[in-house]
Amino acid sequence: MDVAYFFNRRLEFIRQLYDTASSPYLERKRKIEAEEVPFALPYSEDGEPAFLEEWIEADESLHVLAYSCVSMLAGALHLYLETWVSESHVRIDEALKKTFKKIGWFPGYKTHYFQRFAINFEACQENLRLLEEVVLARNRIEHPSSITSIRINYDDANLRKLPHPFFIDEREAALFADAEEDERAWFIPPTLHVTEKQLLAAITVAEGFAKWFDAEIESRIYAQ
């Protein structure tokens, strides 16, 4: 099986999904901000911005779309690594597999491929910490902690692992940009914030990792 082909098709699907599905929400926000029809400013004496509810709905819809794409990216990465387990015909050690829930499946696969094929993920030039953060973000997205908000916040356990989260709003990040590690503290857990730029960056890292990993695993299992 051409694992890379199917993996890259999934990544391209995620790209086009975000691009296509985000367009109407971005256009709605633009029209409201530009006061264009059908969002031309009506006469009003109250202090609330016109069409605020419509703007918030569009903005939150973009967040949910981005969350969905991050979850799909994490799922694609999991399928990619698991498919190579099948293709290699070398099963994951049962003792190791039992630790996946505790240590996470990405570190678990990292250990498996190092133990069985001497593939060292640390030799990859891509930012694999970002891929681990994609997995963590997916877990937060799939298990929200509050019914009161569409948006997701990091929890304390996340922030111990991620002192500098990638998926975060620039304004929140700026609050602690100059703080030393031992001084860094989030008084209010920051929002898990995914922009188009951040999503595309994560997809690009996943592509680069797969290109590197394909070469590593194929040289071992298909070697004559």
N, CA and C atoms as a LAMMPS dump frame, in Angstrom:
ITEM: TIMESTEP
0
ITEM: NUMBER OF ATOMS
672
ITEM: BOX BOUNDS ff ff ff
-5.0000000000000000e+02 5.0000000000000000e+02
-5.0000000000000000e+02 5.0000000000000000e+02
-5.0000000000000000e+02 5.0000000000000000e+02
ITEM: ATOMS id mol type element x y z
1 1 1 N 0.836 -1.195 0
2 1 2 C 0 0 0
3 1 3 C 0.879 1.256 0
4 2 1 N 0.451 2.248 -0.769
5 2 2 C 1.155 3.533 -0.769
6 2 3 C 0.58 4.375 0.374
7 3 1 N 1.134 4.184 1.561
8 3 2 C 0.606 4.834 2.763
9 3 3 C 0.686 6.354 2.642
10 4 1 N 1.801 6.826 2.13
11 4 2 C 1.996 8.278 2.014
12 4 3 C 0.941 8.91 1.113
13 5 1 N 0.581 8.226 0.039
14 5 2 C -0.419 8.759 -0.885
15 5 3 C -1.745 9.01 -0.174
16 6 1 N -2.205 8.017 0.563
17 6 2 C -3.491 8.152 1.245
18 6 3 C -3.424 9.166 2.391
19 7 1 N -2.284 9.225 3.066
20 7 2 C -2.118 10.201 4.142
21 7 3 C -2.156 11.62 3.578
22 8 1 N -1.421 11.837 2.498
23 8 2 C -1.382 13.174 1.907
24 8 3 C -2.73 13.58 1.32
25 9 1 N -3.484 12.607 0.84
26 9 2 C -4.838 12.921 0.359
27 9 3 C -5.712 13.423 1.505
28 10 1 N -5.57 12.819 2.671
29 10 2 C -6.328 13.276 3.839
30 10 3 C -5.92 14.702 4.223
31 11 1 N -4.628 14.962 4.185
32 11 2 C -4.161 16.301 4.534
33 11 3 C -4.685 17.343 3.555
34 12 1 N -4.683 16.999 2.281
35 12 2 C -5.2 17.932 1.282
36 12 3 C -6.702 18.145 1.453
37 13 1 N -7.403 17.084 1.853
38 13 2 C -8.837 17.22 2.103
39 13 3 C -9.092 18.195 3.25
40 14 1 N -8.288 18.089 4.303
41 14 2 C -8.456 18.996 5.446
42 14 3 C -8.211 20.438 5.006
43 15 1 N -7.193 20.657 4.203
44 15 2 C -6.898 22.002 3.698
45 15 3 C -8.093 22.586 2.94
46 16 1 N -8.595 21.79 1.975
47 16 2 C -9.68 22.33 1.16
48 16 3 C -10.966 22.457 1.951
49 17 1 N -11.169 21.591 2.94
50 17 2 C -12.366 21.689 3.772
51 17 3 C -12.383 23.014 4.519
52 18 1 N -11.255 23.349 5.147
53 18 2 C -11.208 24.608 5.888
54 18 3 C -11.381 25.788 4.947
55 19 1 N -10.693 25.752 3.811
56 19 2 C -10.746 26.867 2.87
57 19 3 C -12.174 27.086 2.36
58 20 1 N -12.853 26.004 2.009
59 20 2 C -14.202 26.113 1.449
60 20 3 C -15.228 26.467 2.515
61 21 1 N -15.16 25.773 3.649
62 21 2 C -16.177 25.967 4.689
63 21 3 C -16.022 27.279 5.439
64 22 1 N -14.808 27.824 5.487
65 22 2 C -14.597 29.068 6.234
66 22 3 C -15.044 30.299 5.456
67 23 1 N -15.104 30.197 4.138
68 23 2 C -15.368 31.365 3.296
69 23 3 C -16.642 32.129 3.661
70 24 1 N -17.799 31.457 3.821
71 24 2 C -19.01 32.243 4.136
72 24 3 C -18.948 32.945 5.487
73 25 1 N -18.27 32.353 6.453
74 25 2 C -18.164 32.991 7.767
75 25 3 C -17.21 34.176 7.733
76 26 1 N -16.106 34.021 7.005
77 26 2 C -15.178 35.14 6.854
78 26 3 C -15.845 36.293 6.114
79 27 1 N -16.646 35.954 5.101
80 27 2 C -17.332 36.993 4.33
81 27 3 C -18.388 37.69 5.179
82 28 1 N -19.09 36.935 6.018
83 28 2 C -20.077 37.559 6.893
84 28 3 C -19.409 38.543 7.845
85 29 1 N -18.293 38.133 8.461
86 29 2 C -17.579 39.034 9.364
87 29 3 C -17.098 40.28 8.621
88 30 1 N -16.594 40.08 7.417
89 30 2 C -16.095 41.225 6.641
90 30 3 C -17.218 42.207 6.335
91 31 1 N -18.365 41.686 5.925
92 31 2 C -19.489 42.565 5.582
93 31 3 C -19.993 43.326 6.801
94 32 1 N -20.037 42.65 7.949
95 32 2 C -20.479 43.338 9.17
96 32 3 C -19.509 44.447 9.528
97 33 1 N -18.226 44.157 9.478
98 33 2 C -17.219 45.154 9.838
99 33 3 C -17.179 46.313 8.836
100 34 1 N -17.509 46.009 7.55
101 34 2 C -17.519 47.048 6.514
102 34 3 C -18.884 47.724 6.387
103 35 1 N -19.841 47.244 7.184
104 35 2 C -21.206 47.8 7.17
105 35 3 C -21.842 47.704 5.791
106 36 1 N -21.631 46.565 5.135
107 36 2 C -22.189 46.339 3.811
108 36 3 C -23.546 45.646 3.917
109 37 1 N -24.355 45.796 2.89
110 37 2 C -25.646 45.109 2.809
111 37 3 C -25.407 43.604 2.83
112 38 1 N -26.16 42.821 3.581
113 38 2 C -27.348 43.195 4.369
114 38 3 C -27.033 43.631 5.805
115 39 1 N -25.808 44.069 6.037
116 39 2 C -25.422 44.451 7.405
117 39 3 C -25.136 45.946 7.517
118 40 1 N -25.834 46.737 6.7
119 40 2 C -25.714 48.189 6.817
120 40 3 C -26.274 48.608 8.167
121 41 1 N -25.621 49.59 8.787
122 41 2 C -25.998 49.979 10.144
123 41 3 C -27.418 50.54 10.198
124 42 1 N -28.275 49.943 11.022
125 42 2 C -29.62 50.491 11.212
126 42 3 C -29.569 51.627 12.232
127 43 1 N -30.626 52.43 12.247
128 43 2 C -30.704 53.462 13.281
129 43 3 C -30.941 52.793 14.631
130 44 1 N -30.154 53.184 15.633
131 44 2 C -30.306 52.599 16.971
132 44 3 C -29.743 53.556 17.996
133 45 1 N -30.418 53.605 19.139
134 45 2 C -29.956 54.477 20.222
135 45 3 C -29.286 53.695 21.351
136 46 1 N -29.259 52.352 21.248
137 46 2 C -28.583 51.601 22.303
138 46 3 C -27.093 51.496 21.977
139 47 1 N -26.307 51.125 22.993
140 47 2 C -24.855 51.145 22.843
141 47 3 C -24.259 49.872 22.275
142 48 1 N -25.07 48.858 22.044
143 48 2 C -24.544 47.581 21.555
144 48 3 C -24.254 47.663 20.065
145 49 1 N -23.078 47.173 19.643
146 49 2 C -22.758 47.202 18.206
147 49 3 C -23.818 46.453 17.404
148 50 1 N -24.112 46.974 16.23
149 50 2 C -25.094 46.326 15.364
150 50 3 C -24.564 44.982 14.88
151 51 1 N -25.465 44.017 14.793
152 51 2 C -25.158 42.69 14.268
153 51 3 C -24.068 41.971 15.073
154 52 1 N -23.98 42.307 16.352
155 52 2 C -22.981 41.66 17.207
156 52 3 C -23.22 40.16 17.291
157 53 1 N -24.478 39.77 17.452
158 53 2 C -24.793 38.344 17.567
159 53 3 C -24.391 37.586 16.307
160 54 1 N -24.65 38.18 15.147
161 54 2 C -24.289 37.535 13.876
162 54 3 C -22.772 37.424 13.726
163 55 1 N -22.061 38.479 14.177
164 55 2 C -20.593 38.45 14.086
165 55 3 C -20.017 37.365 14.993
166 56 1 N -20.527 37.272 16.228
167 56 2 C -20.052 36.268 17.177
168 56 3 C -20.345 34.868 16.655
169 57 1 N -21.528 34.666 16.099
170 57 2 C -21.877 33.357 15.552
171 57 3 C -20.908 32.948 14.451
172 58 1 N -20.572 33.875 13.556
173 58 2 C -19.625 33.57 12.482
174 58 3 C -18.241 33.266 13.043
175 59 1 N -17.813 34.047 14.041
176 59 2 C -16.491 33.85 14.637
177 59 3 C -16.399 32.499 15.342
178 60 1 N -17.424 32.142 16.092
179 60 2 C -17.415 30.864 16.794
180 60 3 C -17.528 29.695 15.812
181 61 1 N -18.225 29.904 14.717
182 61 2 C -18.305 28.864 13.69
183 61 3 C -16.924 28.583 13.107
184 62 1 N -16.131 29.629 12.923
185 62 2 C -14.761 29.444 12.434
186 62 3 C -13.92 28.671 13.435
187 63 1 N -14.138 28.926 14.73
188 63 2 C -13.409 28.188 15.756
189 63 3 C -13.776 26.711 15.72
190 64 1 N -15.059 26.418 15.628
191 64 2 C -15.496 25.018 15.601
192 64 3 C -14.959 24.31 14.35
193 65 1 N -14.962 24.999 13.225
194 65 2 C -14.407 24.431 11.999
195 65 3 C -12.926 24.111 12.17
196 66 1 N -12.181 25.046 12.749
197 66 2 C -10.752 24.817 12.969
198 66 3 C -10.521 23.664 13.939
199 67 1 N -11.336 23.6 15.001
200 67 2 C -11.235 22.484 15.941
201 67 3 C -11.448 21.151 15.224
202 68 1 N -12.448 21.107 14.358
203 68 2 C -12.752 19.874 13.629
204 68 3 C -11.578 19.467 12.744
205 69 1 N -10.953 20.443 12.109
206 69 2 C -9.82 20.144 11.233
207 69 3 C -8.612 19.651 12.025
208 70 1 N -8.377 20.223 13.203
209 70 2 C -7.288 19.743 14.055
210 70 3 C -7.555 18.301 14.485
211 71 1 N -8.79 17.998 14.837
212 71 2 C -9.144 16.634 15.225
213 71 3 C -8.925 15.671 14.062
214 72 1 N -9.302 16.089 12.853
215 72 2 C -9.087 15.255 11.675
216 72 3 C -7.601 15.039 11.408
217 73 1 N -6.802 16.07 11.638
218 73 2 C -5.36 15.952 11.449
219 73 3 C -4.764 14.942 12.432
220 74 1 N -5.179 15.021 13.691
221 74 2 C -4.7 14.058 14.685
222 74 3 C -5.126 12.644 14.295
223 75 1 N -6.367 12.492 13.838
224 75 2 C -6.844 11.18 13.413
225 75 3 C -6.072 10.64 12.233
226 76 1 N -5.745 11.507 11.278
227 76 2 C -4.974 11.081 10.106
228 76 3 C -3.575 10.626 10.507
229 77 1 N -2.953 11.349 11.431
230 77 2 C -1.609 10.983 11.899
231 77 3 C -1.63 9.634 12.612
232 78 1 N -2.66 9.419 13.423
233 78 2 C -2.794 8.132 14.118
234 78 3 C -2.96 6.997 13.106
235 79 1 N -3.819 7.19 12.115
236 79 2 C -4.022 6.167 11.09
237 79 3 C -2.74 5.896 10.31
238 80 1 N -1.992 6.948 10.038
239 80 2 C -0.742 6.817 9.294
240 80 3 C 0.241 5.92 10.044
241 81 1 N 0.449 6.193 11.327
242 81 2 C 1.406 5.406 12.111
243 81 3 C 0.907 3.984 12.336
244 82 1 N -0.391 3.822 12.531
245 82 2 C -0.956 2.495 12.749
246 82 3 C -0.923 1.666 11.464
247 83 1 N -1.145 2.315 10.329
248 83 2 C -1.109 1.589 9.048
249 83 3 C 0.289 1.054 8.776
250 84 1 N 1.316 1.822 9.153
251 84 2 C 2.677 1.322 8.947
252 84 3 C 2.984 0.146 9.878
253 85 1 N 2.316 0.091 11.032
254 85 2 C 2.446 -1.091 11.884
255 85 3 C 1.924 -2.307 11.127
256 86 1 N 0.78 -2.163 10.498
257 86 2 C 0.193 -3.266 9.726
258 86 3 C 1.055 -3.627 8.531
259 87 1 N 1.526 -2.615 7.813
260 87 2 C 2.325 -2.865 6.616
261 87 3 C 3.661 -3.529 6.938
262 88 1 N 4.201 -3.233 8.105
263 88 2 C 5.501 -3.797 8.487
264 88 3 C 5.383 -5.223 9.014
265 89 1 N 4.154 -5.617 9.383
266 89 2 C 3.899 -6.943 9.965
267 89 3 C 4.679 -7.159 11.269
268 90 1 N 4.944 -6.072 11.955
269 90 2 C 5.608 -6.152 13.261
270 90 3 C 4.672 -5.505 14.282
271 91 1 N 4.079 -6.316 15.106
272 91 2 C 3.097 -5.809 16.054
273 91 3 C 3.745 -5.016 17.182
274 92 1 N 2.937 -4.151 17.762
275 92 2 C 3.388 -3.406 18.936
276 92 3 C 3.398 -4.347 20.134
277 93 1 N 4.468 -4.298 20.877
278 93 2 C 4.575 -5.125 22.082
279 93 3 C 3.388 -4.843 23.013
280 94 1 N 2.782 -5.906 23.526
281 94 2 C 1.581 -5.749 24.355
282 94 3 C 1.843 -4.9 25.595
283 95 1 N 2.99 -5.073 26.2
284 95 2 C 3.321 -4.281 27.392
285 95 3 C 3.407 -2.798 27.039
286 96 1 N 3.978 -2.501 25.873
287 96 2 C 4.068 -1.11 25.437
288 96 3 C 2.685 -0.566 25.104
289 97 1 N 1.889 -1.373 24.438
290 97 2 C 0.565 -0.905 24.031
291 97 3 C -0.3 -0.523 25.226
292 98 1 N -0.111 -1.233 26.325
293 98 2 C -0.887 -0.931 27.53
294 98 3 C -0.533 0.43 28.115
295 99 1 N 0.632 0.946 27.736
296 99 2 C 1.053 2.252 28.274
297 99 3 C 0.579 3.42 27.409
298 100 1 N 0.002 3.109 26.248
299 100 2 C -0.401 4.182 25.321
300 100 3 C -1.331 5.186 25.983
301 101 1 N -2.287 4.677 26.778
302 101 2 C -3.258 5.578 27.403
303 101 3 C -2.577 6.515 28.401
304 102 1 N -1.533 6.027 29.04
305 102 2 C -0.84 6.827 30.049
306 102 3 C 0.119 7.827 29.415
307 103 1 N 0.952 7.359 28.477
308 103 2 C 1.985 8.224 27.91
309 103 3 C 1.517 8.943 26.637
310 104 1 N 0.417 8.471 26.042
311 104 2 C -0.059 9.042 24.787
312 104 3 C 0.357 8.174 23.608
313 105 1 N -0.507 8.136 22.588
314 105 2 C -0.196 7.22 21.486
315 105 3 C 0.962 7.701 20.607
316 106 1 N 1.184 9.001 20.501
317 106 2 C 2.306 9.458 19.68
318 106 3 C 3.645 9.049 20.302
319 107 1 N 3.883 9.315 21.6
320 107 2 C 5.111 8.788 22.223
321 107 3 C 5.175 7.263 22.182
322 108 1 N 4.001 6.619 22.234
323 108 2 C 3.974 5.165 22.176
324 108 3 C 4.492 4.632 20.847
325 109 1 N 4.011 5.217 19.759
326 109 2 C 4.495 4.811 18.441
327 109 3 C 5.971 5.169 18.276
328 110 1 N 6.362 6.298 18.83
329 110 2 C 7.771 6.699 18.771
330 110 3 C 8.651 5.616 19.4
331 111 1 N 8.22 5.117 20.558
332 111 2 C 8.972 4.057 21.24
333 111 3 C 8.965 2.773 20.43
334 112 1 N 7.807 2.42 19.897
335 112 2 C 7.691 1.187 19.093
336 112 3 C 8.654 1.198 17.915
337 113 1 N 8.632 2.266 17.145
338 113 2 C 9.46 2.296 15.935
339 113 3 C 10.948 2.395 16.263
340 114 1 N 11.273 2.948 17.423
341 114 2 C 12.686 2.968 17.826
342 114 3 C 13.133 1.578 18.268
343 115 1 N 12.297 0.915 19.061
344 115 2 C 12.659 -0.405 19.574
345 115 3 C 12.731 -1.455 18.469
346 116 1 N 11.779 -1.414 17.545
347 116 2 C 11.689 -2.482 16.553
348 116 3 C 12.406 -2.18 15.246
349 117 1 N 12.608 -0.887 14.929
350 117 2 C 13.227 -0.54 13.639
351 117 3 C 14.389 0.438 13.765
352 118 1 N 14.723 0.824 15.007
353 118 2 C 15.81 1.788 15.243
354 118 3 C 15.563 3.104 14.506
355 119 1 N 14.301 3.486 14.409
356 119 2 C 13.951 4.786 13.827
357 119 3 C 13.83 5.796 14.967
358 120 1 N 14.693 6.78 14.956
359 120 2 C 14.728 7.777 16.016
360 120 3 C 13.975 9.028 15.568
361 121 1 N 12.797 9.24 16.126
362 121 2 C 11.997 10.397 15.731
363 121 3 C 12.737 11.71 15.968
364 122 1 N 13.656 11.719 16.928
365 122 2 C 14.387 12.947 17.243
366 122 3 C 15.297 13.366 16.093
367 123 1 N 15.573 12.433 15.162
368 123 2 C 16.416 12.762 14.018
369 123 3 C 15.642 13.516 12.94
370 124 1 N 14.334 13.524 13.041
371 124 2 C 13.506 14.25 12.073
372 124 3 C 13.677 15.751 12.286
373 125 1 N 13.802 16.479 11.207
374 125 2 C 14.036 17.921 11.282
375 125 3 C 12.755 18.721 11.524
376 126 1 N 11.606 18.062 11.433
377 126 2 C 10.338 18.763 11.651
378 126 3 C 10.099 18.98 13.14
379 127 1 N 9.207 19.894 13.444
380 127 2 C 8.855 20.217 14.829
381 127 3 C 7.828 19.203 15.35
382 128 1 N 8.316 18.099 15.863
383 128 2 C 7.41 17.048 16.314
384 128 3 C 6.661 17.43 17.581
385 129 1 N 7.161 18.406 18.303
386 129 2 C 6.412 18.905 19.457
387 129 3 C 5.068 19.472 19.015
388 130 1 N 5.045 20.038 17.823
389 130 2 C 3.793 20.571 17.305
390 130 3 C 2.809 19.444 17.024
391 131 1 N 3.302 18.317 16.509
392 131 2 C 2.409 17.185 16.26
393 131 3 C 1.862 16.632 17.579
394 132 1 N 2.695 16.595 18.614
395 132 2 C 2.211 16.161 19.922
396 132 3 C 1.154 17.134 20.444
397 133 1 N 1.33 18.419 20.15
398 133 2 C 0.343 19.401 20.585
399 133 3 C -0.962 19.25 19.815
400 134 1 N -0.878 18.836 18.555
401 134 2 C -2.087 18.551 17.778
402 134 3 C -2.896 17.448 18.457
403 135 1 N -2.201 16.416 18.916
404 135 2 C -2.878 15.303 19.595
405 135 3 C -3.503 15.778 20.904
406 136 1 N -2.765 16.575 21.664
407 136 2 C -3.292 17.101 22.92
408 136 3 C -4.505 17.995 22.667
409 137 1 N -4.411 18.826 21.624
410 137 2 C -5.529 19.715 21.282
411 137 3 C -6.756 18.897 20.91
412 138 1 N -6.544 17.841 20.155
413 138 2 C -7.669 16.978 19.779
414 138 3 C -8.353 16.41 21.012
415 139 1 N -7.568 15.986 22.001
416 139 2 C -8.14 15.424 23.228
417 139 3 C -8.962 16.47 23.985
418 140 1 N -8.476 17.712 24.014
419 140 2 C -9.245 18.774 24.67
420 140 3 C -10.534 19.068 23.91
421 141 1 N -10.441 19.07 22.593
422 141 2 C -11.606 19.358 21.76
423 141 3 C -12.679 18.284 21.916
424 142 1 N -12.25 17.044 21.966
425 142 2 C -13.201 15.93 22.068
426 142 3 C -13.773 15.77 23.473
427 143 1 N -13.126 16.373 24.466
428 143 2 C -13.597 16.254 25.847
429 143 3 C -13.656 17.628 26.508
430 144 1 N -14.585 18.48 26.047
431 144 2 C -14.69 19.83 26.627
432 144 3 C -15.098 19.772 28.089
433 145 1 N -14.681 20.78 28.844
434 145 2 C -14.91 20.767 30.292
435 145 3 C -16.096 21.61 30.724
436 146 1 N -16.647 22.41 29.806
437 146 2 C -17.748 23.291 30.197
438 146 3 C -18.801 23.339 29.106
439 147 1 N -20.061 23.366 29.535
440 147 2 C -21.176 23.453 28.587
441 147 3 C -21.505 24.906 28.235
442 148 1 N -20.895 25.842 28.935
443 148 2 C -21.274 27.26 28.794
444 148 3 C -20.62 27.965 27.621
445 149 1 N -19.614 27.351 26.997
446 149 2 C -18.909 28.025 25.915
447 149 3 C -18.57 27.04 24.799
448 150 1 N -18.658 27.544 23.565
449 150 2 C -18.261 26.744 22.402
450 150 3 C -16.743 26.575 22.369
451 151 1 N -16.046 27.586 22.853
452 151 2 C -14.583 27.549 22.803
453 151 3 C -14.015 26.677 23.915
454 152 1 N -12.818 26.173 23.652
455 152 2 C -12.153 25.254 24.573
456 152 3 C -10.987 25.97 25.243
457 153 1 N -10.794 25.7 26.527
458 153 2 C -9.639 26.233 27.247
459 153 3 C -8.678 25.115 27.606
460 154 1 N -7.387 25.446 27.646
461 154 2 C -6.405 24.51 28.178
462 154 3 C -6.667 24.327 29.666
463 155 1 N -6.267 23.176 30.211
464 155 2 C -6.345 22.998 31.655
465 155 3 C -4.934 23.015 32.242
466 156 1 N -4.833 22.906 33.563
467 156 2 C -3.529 23.009 34.226
468 156 3 C -2.566 21.916 33.772
469 157 1 N -3.099 20.706 33.57
470 157 2 C -2.25 19.598 33.134
471 157 3 C -1.663 19.886 31.753
472 158 1 N -2.483 20.457 30.863
473 158 2 C -1.99 20.824 29.532
474 158 3 C -0.86 21.84 29.628
475 159 1 N -1.059 22.841 30.48
476 159 2 C -0.1 23.943 30.559
477 159 3 C 1.212 23.527 31.223
478 160 1 N 1.169 22.46 32.039
479 160 2 C 2.425 21.929 32.577
480 160 3 C 3.247 21.284 31.465
481 161 1 N 2.56 20.688 30.496
482 161 2 C 3.241 20.066 29.363
483 161 3 C 3.608 21.107 28.303
484 162 1 N 2.798 22.163 28.213
485 162 2 C 2.962 23.166 27.158
486 162 3 C 3.11 24.56 27.761
487 163 1 N 4.27 24.896 28.261
488 163 2 C 4.448 26.24 28.821
489 163 3 C 4.265 27.339 27.768
490 164 1 N 4.473 26.971 26.495
491 164 2 C 4.292 27.923 25.393
492 164 3 C 3.381 27.285 24.338
493 165 1 N 2.085 27.236 24.569
494 165 2 C 1.189 26.587 23.594
495 165 3 C 1.259 27.249 22.222
496 166 1 N 1.193 26.432 21.188
497 166 2 C 1.19 26.944 19.811
498 166 3 C -0.2 27.445 19.427
499 167 1 N -1.211 26.668 19.804
500 167 2 C -2.587 27.027 19.462
501 167 3 C -3.154 27.971 20.53
502 168 1 N -2.795 29.233 20.395
503 168 2 C -3.198 30.22 21.383
504 168 3 C -3.331 31.571 20.69
505 169 1 N -4.211 32.394 21.192
506 169 2 C -4.404 33.724 20.644
507 169 3 C -3.179 34.588 20.927
508 170 1 N -2.794 35.394 19.958
509 170 2 C -1.599 36.233 20.104
510 170 3 C -1.7 37.189 21.284
511 171 1 N -2.895 37.686 21.549
512 171 2 C -3.066 38.626 22.657
513 171 3 C -2.834 37.943 23.995
514 172 1 N -3.305 36.706 24.126
515 172 2 C -3.073 35.975 25.373
516 172 3 C -1.604 35.607 25.51
517 173 1 N -0.987 35.214 24.419
518 173 2 C 0.433 34.851 24.455
519 173 3 C 1.296 36.05 24.844
520 174 1 N 0.914 37.234 24.39
521 174 2 C 1.698 38.439 24.659
522 174 3 C 1.734 38.798 26.137
523 175 1 N 0.733 38.351 26.889
524 175 2 C 0.688 38.672 28.32
525 175 3 C 1.876 38.1 29.07
526 176 1 N 2.396 36.958 28.575
527 176 2 C 3.495 36.292 29.278
528 176 3 C 4.717 36.105 28.387
529 177 1 N 4.782 36.858 27.308
530 177 2 C 5.858 36.681 26.347
531 177 3 C 7.237 36.885 26.955
532 178 1 N 7.35 37.813 27.909
533 178 2 C 8.657 38.146 28.469
534 178 3 C 8.93 37.498 29.827
535 179 1 N 8.008 36.66 30.278
536 179 2 C 8.171 36.039 31.597
537 179 3 C 9.156 34.877 31.545
538 180 1 N 9.926 34.726 32.606
539 180 2 C 10.798 33.569 32.724
540 180 3 C 9.942 32.334 33.01
541 181 1 N 10.499 31.145 32.704
542 181 2 C 9.731 29.91 32.869
543 181 3 C 9.217 29.74 34.291
544 182 1 N 10.052 30.035 35.303
545 182 2 C 9.618 29.829 36.685
546 182 3 C 8.66 30.92 37.158
547 183 1 N 8.52 31.988 36.354
548 183 2 C 7.592 33.052 36.713
549 183 3 C 6.275 32.941 35.942
550 184 1 N 6.248 32.044 34.982
551 184 2 C 5.109 31.955 34.089
552 184 3 C 3.933 31.287 34.802
553 185 1 N 2.79 31.946 34.789
554 185 2 C 1.59 31.385 35.407
555 185 3 C 0.377 31.943 34.689
556 186 1 N -0.559 31.073 34.38
557 186 2 C -1.782 31.484 33.712
558 186 3 C -2.869 31.64 34.766
559 187 1 N -3.212 32.88 35.075
560 187 2 C -4.244 33.126 36.076
561 187 3 C -5.597 32.637 35.581
562 188 1 N -5.838 32.792 34.283
563 188 2 C -7.023 32.257 33.622
564 188 3 C -6.527 31.358 32.496
565 189 1 N -6.927 30.078 32.462
566 189 2 C -6.446 29.178 31.409
567 189 3 C -6.73 29.773 30.029
568 190 1 N -5.733 29.831 29.163
569 190 2 C -5.932 30.438 27.844
570 190 3 C -6.833 29.586 26.957
571 191 1 N -7.405 30.236 25.975
572 191 2 C -8.271 29.555 25.016
573 191 3 C -7.437 28.764 24.019
574 192 1 N -7.922 27.57 23.676
575 192 2 C -7.316 26.8 22.59
576 192 3 C -7.792 27.461 21.294
577 193 1 N -6.891 28.198 20.678
578 193 2 C -7.239 29.076 19.566
579 193 3 C -6.507 28.597 18.312
580 194 1 N -7.254 28.296 17.249
581 194 2 C -6.649 27.777 16.02
582 194 3 C -7.015 28.684 14.848
583 195 1 N -6.021 29.358 14.303
584 195 2 C -6.235 30.172 13.109
585 195 3 C -5.927 29.338 11.866
586 196 1 N -6.288 29.872 10.714
587 196 2 C -5.962 29.192 9.459
588 196 3 C -4.442 29.025 9.327
589 197 1 N -3.698 30.068 9.669
590 197 2 C -2.239 30.009 9.574
591 197 3 C -1.671 28.903 10.456
592 198 1 N -2.193 28.774 11.677
593 198 2 C -1.718 27.742 12.597
594 198 3 C -2.083 26.347 12.093
595 199 1 N -3.298 26.202 11.587
596 199 2 C -3.735 24.91 11.045
597 199 3 C -2.861 24.487 9.884
598 200 1 N -2.617 25.389 8.955
599 200 2 C -1.8 25.061 7.785
600 200 3 C -0.358 24.756 8.174
601 201 1 N 0.148 25.444 9.193
602 201 2 C 1.505 25.158 9.673
603 201 3 C 1.593 23.743 10.224
604 202 1 N 0.58 23.333 10.979
605 202 2 C 0.567 21.978 11.55
606 202 3 C 0.475 20.93 10.447
607 203 1 N -0.325 21.187 9.43
608 203 2 C -0.443 20.247 8.303
609 203 3 C 0.892 20.125 7.573
610 204 1 N 1.577 21.239 7.396
611 204 2 C 2.876 21.217 6.718
612 204 3 C 3.895 20.397 7.498
613 205 1 N 3.875 20.522 8.819
614 205 2 C 4.775 19.716 9.656
615 205 3 C 4.435 18.241 9.515
616 206 1 N 3.16 17.907 9.507
617 206 2 C 2.743 16.507 9.351
618 206 3 C 3.219 15.956 8.008
619 207 1 N 3.119 16.743 6.953
620 207 2 C 3.605 16.323 5.635
621 207 3 C 5.105 16.066 5.658
622 208 1 N 5.842 16.984 6.262
623 208 2 C 7.291 16.826 6.325
624 208 3 C 7.7 15.606 7.129
625 209 1 N 6.999 15.382 8.251
626 209 2 C 7.291 14.203 9.068
627 209 3 C 7.04 12.928 8.273
628 210 1 N 5.913 12.858 7.569
629 210 2 C 5.571 11.649 6.812
630 210 3 C 6.591 11.388 5.699
631 211 1 N 7.053 12.443 5.043
632 211 2 C 8.056 12.269 3.991
633 211 3 C 9.329 11.672 4.573
634 212 1 N 9.74 12.183 5.738
635 212 2 C 10.94 11.656 6.402
636 212 3 C 10.711 10.221 6.873
637 213 1 N 9.566 9.983 7.511
638 213 2 C 9.304 8.661 8.075
639 213 3 C 9.173 7.606 6.985
640 214 1 N 8.531 7.946 5.87
641 214 2 C 8.403 6.983 4.775
642 214 3 C 9.773 6.464 4.343
643 215 1 N 10.706 7.382 4.186
644 215 2 C 12.048 6.978 3.757
645 215 3 C 12.701 6.067 4.785
646 216 1 N 12.505 6.382 6.064
647 216 2 C 13.111 5.59 7.13
648 216 3 C 12.516 4.186 7.193
649 217 1 N 11.193 4.085 7.21
650 217 2 C 10.553 2.78 7.377
651 217 3 C 10.689 1.918 6.122
652 218 1 N 10.601 2.526 4.949
653 218 2 C 10.704 1.759 3.71
654 218 3 C 12.103 1.182 3.537
655 219 1 N 13.116 1.906 3.975
656 219 2 C 14.49 1.4 3.839
657 219 3 C 14.713 0.182 4.723
658 220 1 N 13.851 -0.009 5.709
659 220 2 C 14.005 -1.142 6.622
660 220 3 C 13.125 -2.328 6.233
661 221 1 N 11.875 -2.071 5.95
662 221 2 C 10.981 -3.218 5.701
663 221 3 C 11.027 -3.71 4.258
664 222 1 N 11.496 -2.844 3.334
665 222 2 C 11.574 -3.274 1.931
666 222 3 C 13.006 -3.518 1.481
667 223 1 N 13.942 -3.48 2.426
668 223 2 C 15.352 -3.7 2.078
669 223 3 C 15.541 -5.131 1.578
670 224 1 N 16.324 -5.269 0.524
671 224 2 C 16.6 -6.599 -0.031
672 224 3 C 17.694 -7.295 0.773
